[in-house]
Amino acid sequence: MNVPLTGASKSRRIGAQGSRWKPYTRNYQLYLLLLPPLVYYIAFHYVPMYGVQIAFKQFNATLGISGSPWIGFTHFERFFSYYNFTTILTNTVVISLYALAVGFFTPILLAIMINEVRHRWFRKLVQNATYMPHFLSVVVVVGMMVSFTSLNSGVVNRLIELLGGTPIAFMMESSWFKTLFVMSNVWEHMGWNAIIYLAALAGISPELYEAAIVDGAGKWKRIIHVSIPGIMSTVIVLLILRVGQLLNVGFEKILLMQNDANLSASDVISTYLYRSGLLEGQFSYAAAVGLFNSVCNFAILILANYLARRMSENSLW
């Protein structure tokens, strides 16, 4: 038997519903700011996932995605049995780990060094000088590398000759490719990536440094026991995100640096995708290779987050 609501009961129910929506209506401007990125991710990241199914089909443009015949895991098997599969995967992983070992921790060191500088003008000078290369085009950066390492007129080889050495064709040597790629990336993005660590260092309470000084801690001990622990949560979160992109080593720069002489060291998944997908028109096969790359990155991200949560109190979720 339904009991009719009294006026007071209706008022309480309406009030409860209103209080439930009040935080959203009061902060509606903040939720409106979420709308553009939400629309972007839905339109350009989630909706296109419909086309991933061509990785399991023999795609035919005349039949469309839905009309193309299913062939299962044939494209994946073809990629795994490709004669150069081991080389491509090894190059991708080695370059990524090399870049992670050098490029991830260099901005942290730079941020700590800048934070310890007491002359404001010198700190601004170093910070501006280090993050300006970030705004250079990849084409410009590779052009500078080609010019500086030129066998005939490059500054690097001229210096080697002055020191009594033999000029080296750096861009043509497979053994030098990974080092050139990683070190140029460090130079290009080190200052820009240090900005977030500088912001984290600025958020550390000055009282902690004052207490360390009272306890007799020198500058080095203050860095070890105050600065580094103060930014550790930021470091762990960014490390998880970086590890989640382990197999994404970048495409444009490697392609610009790549040539027939260094192909054995420079051929990675992204460049192989470019050749097989765009140049050769094997769209289904390229989609399968790209899906394999994305699934591996996702699995690594889950594992990295799990290990971070087990070993520390910081994680993405």
CYANA upper distance limits for C-alpha pairs under 8 A (distance plus 0.5 A):
  5 LEU  CA      9 SER  CA      6.27
  5 LEU  CA     10 LYS  CA      6.72
  6 THR  CA     10 LYS  CA      6.79
  7 GLY  CA     11 SER  CA      6.71
  8 ALA  CA     12 ARG  CA      6.75
  9 SER  CA     13 ARG  CA      6.70
 10 LYS  CA     14 ILE  CA      6.60
 11 SER  CA     15 GLY  CA      6.44
 12 ARG  CA     16 ALA  CA      6.55
 13 ARG  CA     17 GLN  CA      6.77
 14 ILE  CA     18 GLY  CA      6.55
 15 GLY  CA     19 SER  CA      6.57
 16 ALA  CA     20 ARG  CA      6.73
 17 GLN  CA     21 TRP  CA      7.10
 18 GLY  CA     22 LYS  CA      6.40
 19 SER  CA     23 PRO  CA      8.06
 21 TRP  CA     25 THR  CA      6.79
 22 LYS  CA     26 ARG  CA      6.33
 23 PRO  CA     27 ASN  CA      6.65
 24 TYR  CA     28 TYR  CA      6.14
 24 TYR  CA     31 TYR  CA      8.20
 27 ASN  CA     31 TYR  CA      7.35
 28 TYR  CA     32 LEU  CA      6.65
 29 GLN  CA     33 LEU  CA      6.92
 30 LEU  CA     34 LEU  CA      7.28
 31 TYR  CA     35 LEU  CA      7.23
 32 LEU  CA     36 PRO  CA      8.36
 34 LEU  CA     38 LEU  CA      6.55
 35 LEU  CA     39 VAL  CA      6.56
 36 PRO  CA     40 TYR  CA      6.61
 37 PRO  CA     41 TYR  CA      6.63
 38 LEU  CA     42 ILE  CA      6.68
 39 VAL  CA     43 ALA  CA      6.42
 40 TYR  CA     44 PHE  CA      6.31
 40 TYR  CA     45 HIS  CA      8.08
 41 TYR  CA     45 HIS  CA      5.45
 41 TYR  CA     46 TYR  CA      6.93
 42 ILE  CA     46 TYR  CA      5.38
 42 ILE  CA     47 VAL  CA      6.50
 43 ALA  CA     47 VAL  CA      5.99
 43 ALA  CA     48 PRO  CA      7.93
 44 PHE  CA     48 PRO  CA      6.75
 45 HIS  CA     49 MET  CA      7.30
 46 TYR  CA     50 TYR  CA      8.32
 48 PRO  CA     52 VAL  CA      8.00
 49 MET  CA     53 GLN  CA      8.49
 51 GLY  CA     65 ILE  CA      7.46
 52 VAL  CA    287 ALA  CA      7.16
 52 VAL  CA    291 LEU  CA      8.00
 53 GLN  CA     57 LYS  CA      7.26
 53 GLN  CA     65 ILE  CA      8.24
 54 ILE  CA     58 GLN  CA      7.41
 54 ILE  CA     59 PHE  CA      6.39
 54 ILE  CA     65 ILE  CA      6.96
 54 ILE  CA     68 SER  CA      8.48
 54 ILE  CA    283 PHE  CA      8.35
 54 ILE  CA    284 SER  CA      5.74
 54 ILE  CA    287 ALA  CA      7.27
 54 ILE  CA    288 ALA  CA      8.34
 55 ALA  CA     75 HIS  CA      7.49
 55 ALA  CA    284 SER  CA      5.31
 55 ALA  CA    285 TYR  CA      6.78
 55 ALA  CA    286 ALA  CA      8.08
 55 ALA  CA    287 ALA  CA      5.43
 55 ALA  CA    288 ALA  CA      4.83
 55 ALA  CA    291 LEU  CA      8.02
 56 PHE  CA     70 TRP  CA      6.44
 56 PHE  CA     71 ILE  CA      6.22
 56 PHE  CA     72 GLY  CA      5.30
 56 PHE  CA     73 PHE  CA      6.47
 56 PHE  CA     74 THR  CA      7.90
 56 PHE  CA     75 HIS  CA      7.69
 56 PHE  CA    284 SER  CA      7.79
 56 PHE  CA    288 ALA  CA      7.75
 57 LYS  CA     68 SER  CA      6.72
 57 LYS  CA     69 PRO  CA      6.02
 57 LYS  CA     70 TRP  CA      4.76
 57 LYS  CA     71 ILE  CA      5.60
 57 LYS  CA     72 GLY  CA      7.19
 57 LYS  CA    284 SER  CA      7.03
 58 GLN  CA     68 SER  CA      6.53
 58 GLN  CA     69 PRO  CA      6.22
 58 GLN  CA     70 TRP  CA      6.93
 58 GLN  CA     71 ILE  CA      6.89
 58 GLN  CA    284 SER  CA      6.72
 59 PHE  CA     63 LEU  CA      8.35
 59 PHE  CA     64 GLY  CA      7.76
 59 PHE  CA     65 ILE  CA      7.07
 59 PHE  CA     68 SER  CA      5.73
 59 PHE  CA     69 PRO  CA      7.74
 59 PHE  CA    283 PHE  CA      7.59
 59 PHE  CA    284 SER  CA      6.20
 60 ASN  CA     64 GLY  CA      6.59
 60 ASN  CA     65 ILE  CA      7.96
 60 ASN  CA     68 SER  CA      6.22
 61 ALA  CA     65 ILE  CA      8.04
 63 LEU  CA     67 GLY  CA      5.36
 63 LEU  CA     68 SER  CA      6.07
 64 GLY  CA     68 SER  CA      6.56
 73 PHE  CA     77 GLU  CA      6.74
 74 THR  CA     78 ARG  CA      6.68
 75 HIS  CA     79 PHE  CA      6.76
 75 HIS  CA    284 SER  CA      7.91
 75 HIS  CA    285 TYR  CA      5.82
 75 HIS  CA    288 ALA  CA      6.61
 75 HIS  CA    289 VAL  CA      8.46
 76 PHE  CA     80 PHE  CA      6.71
 76 PHE  CA    285 TYR  CA      8.20
 76 PHE  CA    288 ALA  CA      6.51
 76 PHE  CA    289 VAL  CA      7.46
 76 PHE  CA    292 PHE  CA      8.37
 77 GLU  CA     81 SER  CA      6.61
 78 ARG  CA     82 TYR  CA      6.56
 79 PHE  CA     85 PHE  CA      7.33
 79 PHE  CA    289 VAL  CA      7.49
 80 PHE  CA     85 PHE  CA      6.73
 81 SER  CA     85 PHE  CA      7.52
 84 ASN  CA     88 ILE  CA      6.72
 85 PHE  CA     89 LEU  CA      6.62
 86 THR  CA     90 THR  CA      6.39
 87 THR  CA     91 ASN  CA      6.51
 87 THR  CA    264 SER  CA      7.95
 87 THR  CA    267 ASP  CA      8.33
 88 ILE  CA     92 THR  CA      6.73
 88 ILE  CA    267 ASP  CA      6.22
 88 ILE  CA    268 VAL  CA      5.30
 88 ILE  CA    269 ILE  CA      6.55
 88 ILE  CA    272 TYR  CA      8.45
 89 LEU  CA     93 VAL  CA      6.69
 89 LEU  CA    268 VAL  CA      7.14
 89 LEU  CA    269 ILE  CA      7.27
 90 THR  CA     94 VAL  CA      6.42
 91 ASN  CA     95 ILE  CA      6.47
 91 ASN  CA    265 ALA  CA      6.66
 91 ASN  CA    266 SER  CA      7.28
 91 ASN  CA    267 ASP  CA      7.26
 91 ASN  CA    268 VAL  CA      6.30
 92 THR  CA     96 SER  CA      6.62
 92 THR  CA    247 LEU  CA      6.58
 92 THR  CA    248 ASN  CA      8.33
 92 THR  CA    249 VAL  CA      7.25
 92 THR  CA    267 ASP  CA      8.40
 92 THR  CA    268 VAL  CA      5.54
 92 THR  CA    269 ILE  CA      7.05
 93 VAL  CA     97 LEU  CA      6.56
 93 VAL  CA    246 LEU  CA      7.68
 93 VAL  CA    247 LEU  CA      6.80
 94 VAL  CA     98 TYR  CA      6.46
 95 ILE  CA     99 ALA  CA      6.50
 95 ILE  CA    178 LYS  CA      6.68
 95 ILE  CA    182 VAL  CA      8.02
 95 ILE  CA    249 VAL  CA      7.56
 96 SER  CA    100 LEU  CA      6.49
 96 SER  CA    246 LEU  CA      6.20
 96 SER  CA    247 LEU  CA      7.05
 96 SER  CA    248 ASN  CA      8.06
 96 SER  CA    249 VAL  CA      6.36
 97 LEU  CA    101 ALA  CA      6.48
 97 LEU  CA    246 LEU  CA      7.97
 98 TYR  CA    102 VAL  CA      6.74
 98 TYR  CA    103 GLY  CA      8.43
 98 TYR  CA    178 LYS  CA      8.48
 98 TYR  CA    182 VAL  CA      7.57
 99 ALA  CA    103 GLY  CA      5.54
 99 ALA  CA    104 PHE  CA      7.66
 99 ALA  CA    182 VAL  CA      5.90
100 LEU  CA    104 PHE  CA      5.64
100 LEU  CA    105 PHE  CA      8.24
100 LEU  CA    242 ARG  CA      8.27
100 LEU  CA    243 VAL  CA      8.45
101 ALA  CA    105 PHE  CA      7.35
102 VAL  CA    106 THR  CA      6.73
102 VAL  CA    182 VAL  CA      8.21
102 VAL  CA    186 VAL  CA      8.09
103 GLY  CA    107 PRO  CA      7.76
103 GLY  CA    182 VAL  CA      7.73
103 GLY  CA    183 MET  CA      8.37
103 GLY  CA    185 ASN  CA      7.87
103 GLY  CA    186 VAL  CA      5.79
103 GLY  CA    190 MET  CA      7.77
104 PHE  CA    108 ILE  CA      8.00
104 PHE  CA    239 LEU  CA      8.20
105 PHE  CA    109 LEU  CA      6.94
106 THR  CA    110 LEU  CA      6.67
106 THR  CA    186 VAL  CA      7.98
106 THR  CA    190 MET  CA      7.11
107 PRO  CA    111 ALA  CA      6.48
107 PRO  CA    190 MET  CA      5.53
107 PRO  CA    191 GLY  CA      6.98
107 PRO  CA    193 ASN  CA      6.31
107 PRO  CA    194 ALA  CA      5.04
107 PRO  CA    197 TYR  CA      8.27
108 ILE  CA    112 ILE  CA      6.77
108 ILE  CA    194 ALA  CA      6.64
108 ILE  CA    197 TYR  CA      6.90
109 LEU  CA    113 MET  CA      6.69
110 LEU  CA    114 ILE  CA      6.62
110 LEU  CA    190 MET  CA      8.24
110 LEU  CA    191 GLY  CA      7.97
110 LEU  CA    194 ALA  CA      7.07
111 ALA  CA    115 ASN  CA      6.49
111 ALA  CA    194 ALA  CA      5.74
111 ALA  CA    195 ILE  CA      7.74
111 ALA  CA    197 TYR  CA      6.48
111 ALA  CA    198 LEU  CA      5.91
112 ILE  CA    116 GLU  CA      6.80
112 ILE  CA    198 LEU  CA      7.96
112 ILE  CA    201 LEU  CA      8.34
112 ILE  CA    223 ILE  CA      8.23
112 ILE  CA    227 SER  CA      8.09
113 MET  CA    117 VAL  CA      7.19
114 ILE  CA    123 ARG  CA      6.40
114 ILE  CA    126 VAL  CA      8.03
114 ILE  CA    127 GLN  CA      7.87
115 ASN  CA    123 ARG  CA      8.35
115 ASN  CA    198 LEU  CA      7.37
115 ASN  CA    201 LEU  CA      7.86
117 VAL  CA    122 PHE  CA      8.09
117 VAL  CA    123 ARG  CA      6.59
118 ARG  CA    123 ARG  CA      8.05
119 HIS  CA    123 ARG  CA      6.76
120 ARG  CA    124 LYS  CA      6.74
121 TRP  CA    125 LEU  CA      6.67
122 PHE  CA    126 VAL  CA      6.67
123 ARG  CA    127 GLN  CA      6.59
124 LYS  CA    128 ASN  CA      6.52
125 LEU  CA    129 ALA  CA      6.55
126 VAL  CA    130 THR  CA      6.58
127 GLN  CA    131 TYR  CA      6.80
127 GLN  CA    191 GLY  CA      7.06
128 ASN  CA    132 MET  CA      6.54
128 ASN  CA    191 GLY  CA      8.41
129 ALA  CA    133 PRO  CA      8.32
129 ALA  CA    191 GLY  CA      8.41
130 THR  CA    187 TRP  CA      8.25
130 THR  CA    190 MET  CA      7.36
130 THR  CA    191 GLY  CA      4.92
130 THR  CA    192 TRP  CA      7.85
131 TYR  CA    135 PHE  CA      8.38
131 TYR  CA    188 GLU  CA      7.99
131 TYR  CA    189 HIS  CA      7.26
131 TYR  CA    190 MET  CA      7.36
131 TYR  CA    191 GLY  CA      4.44
131 TYR  CA    192 TRP  CA      5.13
132 MET  CA    136 LEU  CA      8.05
132 MET  CA    191 GLY  CA      8.12
132 MET  CA    192 TRP  CA      8.34
133 PRO  CA    187 TRP  CA      7.77
133 PRO  CA    188 GLU  CA      5.38
133 PRO  CA    189 HIS  CA      7.49
134 HIS  CA    188 GLU  CA      5.54
134 HIS  CA    189 HIS  CA      5.70
134 HIS  CA    191 GLY  CA      8.15
134 HIS  CA    192 TRP  CA      6.87
136 LEU  CA    140 VAL  CA      6.97
136 LEU  CA    141 VAL  CA      7.23
136 LEU  CA    188 GLU  CA      8.41
137 SER  CA    141 VAL  CA      6.86
138 VAL  CA    142 VAL  CA      6.70
138 VAL  CA    252 GLU  CA      7.81
138 VAL  CA    253 LYS  CA      6.65
139 VAL  CA    143 GLY  CA      6.54
139 VAL  CA    253 LYS  CA      8.06
139 VAL  CA    256 LEU  CA      7.89
140 VAL  CA    144 MET  CA      6.65
141 VAL  CA    145 MET  CA      6.83
141 VAL  CA    184 SER  CA      8.44
142 VAL  CA    146 VAL  CA      6.70
142 VAL  CA    253 LYS  CA      7.65
142 VAL  CA    256 LEU  CA      7.44
142 VAL  CA    257 MET  CA      7.29
143 GLY  CA    147 SER  CA      6.66
144 MET  CA    148 PHE  CA      6.49
145 MET  CA    149 THR  CA      6.48
146 VAL  CA    150 SER  CA      6.29
146 VAL  CA    171 MET  CA      7.48
147 SER  CA    153 SER  CA      8.17
147 SER  CA    154 GLY  CA      6.19
147 SER  CA    155 VAL  CA      8.46
148 PHE  CA    153 SER  CA      8.31
148 PHE  CA    154 GLY  CA      4.86
148 PHE  CA    155 VAL  CA      5.61
148 PHE  CA    156 VAL  CA      6.37
148 PHE  CA    157 ASN  CA      8.48
149 THR  CA    154 GLY  CA      5.24
149 THR  CA    155 VAL  CA      7.14
149 THR  CA    156 VAL  CA      6.02
149 THR  CA    157 ASN  CA      6.81
149 THR  CA    168 ILE  CA      8.47
149 THR  CA    169 ALA  CA      7.60
149 THR  CA    170 PHE  CA      6.69
149 THR  CA    171 MET  CA      7.83
150 SER  CA    154 GLY  CA      4.63
150 SER  CA    155 VAL  CA      8.19
150 SER  CA    156 VAL  CA      8.36
150 SER  CA    157 ASN  CA      7.58
150 SER  CA    169 ALA  CA      7.38
150 SER  CA    170 PHE  CA      8.32
151 LEU  CA    157 ASN  CA      6.81
151 LEU  CA    167 PRO  CA      6.73
151 LEU  CA    168 ILE  CA      6.89
151 LEU  CA    169 ALA  CA      5.98
152 ASN  CA    157 ASN  CA      8.17
153 SER  CA    157 ASN  CA      7.93
153 SER  CA    158 ARG  CA      7.54
154 GLY  CA    158 ARG  CA      6.73
155 VAL  CA    159 LEU  CA      6.71
156 VAL  CA    160 ILE  CA      6.79
157 ASN  CA    161 GLU  CA      6.65
157 ASN  CA    166 THR  CA      8.37
157 ASN  CA    167 PRO  CA      5.53
157 ASN  CA    168 ILE  CA      7.18
158 ARG  CA    162 LEU  CA      6.78
158 ARG  CA    167 PRO  CA      8.08
159 LEU  CA    163 LEU  CA      6.84
160 ILE  CA    164 GLY  CA      6.94
160 ILE  CA    165 GLY  CA      5.59
160 ILE  CA    166 THR  CA      7.10
160 ILE  CA    167 PRO  CA      6.83
161 GLU  CA    165 GLY  CA      5.50
161 GLU  CA    166 THR  CA      6.53
161 GLU  CA    167 PRO  CA      6.95
169 ALA  CA    173 GLU  CA      6.78
170 PHE  CA    176 TRP  CA      6.45
170 PHE  CA    177 PHE  CA      7.94
171 MET  CA    176 TRP  CA      7.80
171 MET  CA    177 PHE  CA      7.26
171 MET  CA    257 MET  CA      7.70
171 MET  CA    262 ASN  CA      8.09
172 MET  CA    259 ASN  CA      7.91
172 MET  CA    261 ALA  CA      5.87
172 MET  CA    262 ASN  CA      6.23
173 GLU  CA    177 PHE  CA      7.12
173 GLU  CA    261 ALA  CA      7.23
173 GLU  CA    262 ASN  CA      6.28
174 SER  CA    178 LYS  CA      8.44
174 SER  CA    261 ALA  CA      7.43
174 SER  CA    262 ASN  CA      4.78
174 SER  CA    263 LEU  CA      7.74
174 SER  CA    264 SER  CA      7.21
174 SER  CA    265 ALA  CA      5.86
174 SER  CA    266 SER  CA      8.05
175 SER  CA    265 ALA  CA      7.84
176 TRP  CA    180 LEU  CA      6.61
177 PHE  CA    181 PHE  CA      6.60
177 PHE  CA    262 ASN  CA      7.47
177 PHE  CA    265 ALA  CA      7.19
177 PHE  CA    266 SER  CA      7.32
178 LYS  CA    182 VAL  CA      6.57
178 LYS  CA    265 ALA  CA      7.83
178 LYS  CA    266 SER  CA      8.05
179 THR  CA    183 MET  CA      6.37
180 LEU  CA    184 SER  CA      6.41
181 PHE  CA    185 ASN  CA      6.74
181 PHE  CA    253 LYS  CA      8.47
181 PHE  CA    254 ILE  CA      8.00
182 VAL  CA    186 VAL  CA      6.76
183 MET  CA    187 TRP  CA      6.76
184 SER  CA    188 GLU  CA      6.55
185 ASN  CA    189 HIS  CA      6.50
185 ASN  CA    190 MET  CA      8.27
186 VAL  CA    190 MET  CA      5.66
187 TRP  CA    191 GLY  CA      8.40
189 HIS  CA    193 ASN  CA      6.53
190 MET  CA    194 ALA  CA      6.72
191 GLY  CA    195 ILE  CA      7.37
193 ASN  CA    197 TYR  CA      8.14
194 ALA  CA    198 LEU  CA      6.70
195 ILE  CA    199 ALA  CA      6.79
196 ILE  CA    200 ALA  CA      6.80
197 TYR  CA    201 LEU  CA      6.59
197 TYR  CA    231 ILE  CA      7.45
197 TYR  CA    234 THR  CA      7.99
197 TYR  CA    235 VAL  CA      8.49
198 LEU  CA    202 ALA  CA      6.61
199 ALA  CA    203 GLY  CA      6.97
200 ALA  CA    204 ILE  CA      7.47
200 ALA  CA    230 GLY  CA      7.99
200 ALA  CA    231 ILE  CA      6.20
200 ALA  CA    234 THR  CA      7.75
201 LEU  CA    227 SER  CA      7.11
201 LEU  CA    230 GLY  CA      7.41
201 LEU  CA    231 ILE  CA      6.86
204 ILE  CA    208 LEU  CA      8.13
204 ILE  CA    227 SER  CA      8.03
204 ILE  CA    230 GLY  CA      6.62
205 SER  CA    209 TYR  CA      8.00
206 PRO  CA    210 GLU  CA      6.78
207 GLU  CA    211 ALA  CA      6.48
208 LEU  CA    212 ALA  CA      6.70
208 LEU  CA    226 VAL  CA      7.39
209 TYR  CA    213 ILE  CA      6.69
209 TYR  CA    222 ARG  CA      7.22
209 TYR  CA    226 VAL  CA      7.37
210 GLU  CA    214 VAL  CA      6.73
211 ALA  CA    215 ASP  CA      6.75
212 ALA  CA    216 GLY  CA      6.94
212 ALA  CA    217 ALA  CA      5.80
212 ALA  CA    222 ARG  CA      6.99
212 ALA  CA    226 VAL  CA      8.48
213 ILE  CA    217 ALA  CA      5.65
213 ILE  CA    218 GLY  CA      7.40
213 ILE  CA    222 ARG  CA      8.40
217 ALA  CA    221 LYS  CA      6.02
217 ALA  CA    222 ARG  CA      6.56
218 GLY  CA    222 ARG  CA      6.64
219 LYS  CA    223 ILE  CA      6.81
220 TRP  CA    224 ILE  CA      6.85
221 LYS  CA    225 HIS  CA      6.37
221 LYS  CA    226 VAL  CA      8.37
222 ARG  CA    226 VAL  CA      5.71
222 ARG  CA    227 SER  CA      7.05
223 ILE  CA    227 SER  CA      5.18
223 ILE  CA    228 ILE  CA      6.56
224 ILE  CA    228 ILE  CA      6.17
224 ILE  CA    229 PRO  CA      7.96
225 HIS  CA    229 PRO  CA      6.84
226 VAL  CA    230 GLY  CA      6.44
227 SER  CA    231 ILE  CA      7.06
228 ILE  CA    232 MET  CA      6.50
229 PRO  CA    233 SER  CA      8.43
231 ILE  CA    235 VAL  CA      6.75
232 MET  CA    236 ILE  CA      6.62
233 SER  CA    237 VAL  CA      6.83
233 SER  CA    314 ASN  CA      6.38
234 THR  CA    238 LEU  CA      6.68
235 VAL  CA    239 LEU  CA      6.43
236 ILE  CA    240 ILE  CA      6.66
236 ILE  CA    308 ALA  CA      7.80
236 ILE  CA    314 ASN  CA      7.23
236 ILE  CA    315 SER  CA      7.69
237 VAL  CA    241 LEU  CA      6.92
237 VAL  CA    314 ASN  CA      7.50
237 VAL  CA    315 SER  CA      6.55
237 VAL  CA    316 LEU  CA      6.90
238 LEU  CA    242 ARG  CA      6.56
239 LEU  CA    243 VAL  CA      6.50
240 ILE  CA    244 GLY  CA      6.64
240 ILE  CA    301 LEU  CA      7.11
240 ILE  CA    304 ALA  CA      6.31
240 ILE  CA    305 ASN  CA      6.66
240 ILE  CA    308 ALA  CA      8.30
240 ILE  CA    315 SER  CA      8.23
240 ILE  CA    316 LEU  CA      8.23
241 LEU  CA    245 GLN  CA      7.30
241 LEU  CA    301 LEU  CA      7.68
242 ARG  CA    246 LEU  CA      7.18
243 VAL  CA    300 ILE  CA      7.45
243 VAL  CA    301 LEU  CA      6.89
243 VAL  CA    304 ALA  CA      7.52
244 GLY  CA    297 ASN  CA      5.78
244 GLY  CA    298 PHE  CA      6.88
244 GLY  CA    300 ILE  CA      6.18
244 GLY  CA    301 LEU  CA      4.62
244 GLY  CA    302 ILE  CA      8.43
244 GLY  CA    304 ALA  CA      8.01
245 GLN  CA    249 VAL  CA      8.35
245 GLN  CA    297 ASN  CA      6.27
245 GLN  CA    301 LEU  CA      8.27
246 LEU  CA    297 ASN  CA      6.84
246 LEU  CA    300 ILE  CA      8.28
247 LEU  CA    269 ILE  CA      8.44
247 LEU  CA    293 ASN  CA      7.15
247 LEU  CA    296 CYS  CA      8.20
247 LEU  CA    297 ASN  CA      6.84
248 ASN  CA    270 SER  CA      8.00
249 VAL  CA    270 SER  CA      8.32
250 GLY  CA    254 ILE  CA      7.33
250 GLY  CA    270 SER  CA      7.78
251 PHE  CA    255 LEU  CA      6.53
251 PHE  CA    270 SER  CA      6.23
251 PHE  CA    271 THR  CA      6.87
252 GLU  CA    256 LEU  CA      6.70
253 LYS  CA    257 MET  CA      6.67
254 ILE  CA    258 GLN  CA      6.33
254 ILE  CA    266 SER  CA      7.28
254 ILE  CA    271 THR  CA      8.19
255 LEU  CA    271 THR  CA      7.05
258 GLN  CA    262 ASN  CA      6.94
258 GLN  CA    263 LEU  CA      6.81
258 GLN  CA    266 SER  CA      6.61
258 GLN  CA    267 ASP  CA      8.27
259 ASN  CA    263 LEU  CA      6.40
262 ASN  CA    266 SER  CA      6.55
263 LEU  CA    267 ASP  CA      5.92
267 ASP  CA    271 THR  CA      6.71
267 ASP  CA    272 TYR  CA      7.28
268 VAL  CA    272 TYR  CA      6.68
269 ILE  CA    273 LEU  CA      6.55
269 ILE  CA    289 VAL  CA      8.34
269 ILE  CA    293 ASN  CA      8.26
270 SER  CA    274 TYR  CA      6.83
271 THR  CA    275 ARG  CA      6.86
272 TYR  CA    276 SER  CA      6.58
273 LEU  CA    277 GLY  CA      5.99
273 LEU  CA    278 LEU  CA      8.18
273 LEU  CA    286 ALA  CA      6.02
273 LEU  CA    289 VAL  CA      7.52
273 LEU  CA    290 GLY  CA      7.68
274 TYR  CA    278 LEU  CA      5.90
274 TYR  CA    279 LEU  CA      7.15
275 ARG  CA    279 LEU  CA      5.43
275 ARG  CA    280 GLU  CA      6.71
276 SER  CA    280 GLU  CA      5.52
276 SER  CA    281 GLY  CA      7.02
276 SER  CA    282 GLN  CA      6.22
276 SER  CA    283 PHE  CA      8.26
276 SER  CA    285 TYR  CA      8.04
276 SER  CA    286 ALA  CA      6.62
277 GLY  CA    281 GLY  CA      5.50
277 GLY  CA    282 GLN  CA      5.33
277 GLY  CA    283 PHE  CA      5.55
277 GLY  CA    284 SER  CA      8.50
277 GLY  CA    285 TYR  CA      7.71
277 GLY  CA    286 ALA  CA      5.36
277 GLY  CA    287 ALA  CA      8.32
278 LEU  CA    282 GLN  CA      7.84
278 LEU  CA    283 PHE  CA      8.02
282 GLN  CA    286 ALA  CA      6.59
283 PHE  CA    287 ALA  CA      6.52
284 SER  CA    288 ALA  CA      6.77
285 TYR  CA    289 VAL  CA      6.91
286 ALA  CA    290 GLY  CA      6.61
287 ALA  CA    291 LEU  CA      6.48
288 ALA  CA    292 PHE  CA      6.68
289 VAL  CA    293 ASN  CA      6.81
290 GLY  CA    294 SER  CA      6.72
291 LEU  CA    295 VAL  CA      6.56
292 PHE  CA    296 CYS  CA      6.70
293 ASN  CA    297 ASN  CA      6.81
294 SER  CA    298 PHE  CA      6.63
295 VAL  CA    299 ALA  CA      6.65
296 CYS  CA    300 ILE  CA      6.68
297 ASN  CA    301 LEU  CA      6.61
298 PHE  CA    302 ILE  CA      6.80
299 ALA  CA    303 LEU  CA      6.75
300 ILE  CA    304 ALA  CA      6.50
301 LEU  CA    305 ASN  CA      6.61
302 ILE  CA    306 TYR  CA      6.65
303 LEU  CA    307 LEU  CA      6.68
304 ALA  CA    308 ALA  CA      6.58
305 ASN  CA    309 ARG  CA      6.60
305 ASN  CA    315 SER  CA      6.19
305 ASN  CA    316 LEU  CA      6.96
305 ASN  CA    317 TRP  CA      8.00
306 TYR  CA    310 ARG  CA      6.73
306 TYR  CA    315 SER  CA      8.28
307 LEU  CA    311 MET  CA      6.51
308 ALA  CA    312 SER  CA      6.14
308 ALA  CA    313 GLU  CA      8.03
308 ALA  CA    314 ASN  CA      6.98
308 ALA  CA    315 SER  CA      6.29
309 ARG  CA    313 GLU  CA      6.30
309 ARG  CA    314 ASN  CA      6.42
309 ARG  CA    315 SER  CA      5.86
